[in-house]
Amino acid sequence: MKMIILIVKDHDADAVTQALTAEKYRVTRVASTGGFLRSGIVTLLLGVLDERVESCLELIRAKLPPLPSGERRATLFVVPVERFEQV
C-alpha cells in the first residue's frame, strides 16, 4: 500500500477530488496555506493499493494538464505505508 500526498491549488481541488471519488479512491481533504502570498492550497491524502497507484497518478495528471505558462499545478508524493489500520 502507498500513501499519495497531493498538494493542489484550492480551485483545482474539487475537480480532482470528484474524479478520484468517482473511481472509488478514498480521499481525505485538508485545507492548508502556503507558497507565494500564502495562497489557498489543499492537501489530499489517499491510501492506495500498490496495483492502483499508476492508474491513480494517471487520473490526477489528466485532471491537471500543464498550464501554458509552464507553472506547475500540483506537487505529489508517493510514500510506502508500513501499516494501515482503521479503528
C-alpha positions, -999 to +999 in steps of 0.1 A: +000+000+000+011+036-007+001+070+006-003+096-021+000+131-007-012+156-033-009+193-028-030+214-052-044+249-055-078+254-040-095+260-073-082+227-087-091+205-057-128+199-064-123+186-099-095+163-087-115+151-057-146+144-077-126+124-103-109+104-077-140+095-057-158+086-089-132+059-095-136+047-059-105+062-044-109+073-008-097+109-003-091+129+028-090+167+021-070+190+044-072+228+039-039+245+042-019+276+032+015+281+017+035+293-012+037+328-026+013+352-009+000+324+013-024+314-014-051+288-007-040+252-012-054+219-004-036+187+006-053+155-004-044+122+013-051+089-005-043+054+007-039+034-025-032-003-031+001-009-049-016-021-081-037+010-084-010+037-078-002+042-115-039+045-126-044+070-097-015+091-109-027+090-145-061+102-133-045+131-114-024+141-144-054+140-167-073+164-143-043+188-140-030+193-175+001+217-178-006+254-179+006+274-210+028+294-187+047+262-176+036+267-140+032+235-121-003+227-108+004+202-081+031+185-060+027+149-051+045+124-030+041+086-031+051+071+002+052+035+013+028+025+041+042+000+065+009-004+083-027+005+077-055+002+103-090+015+108-103+018+144 
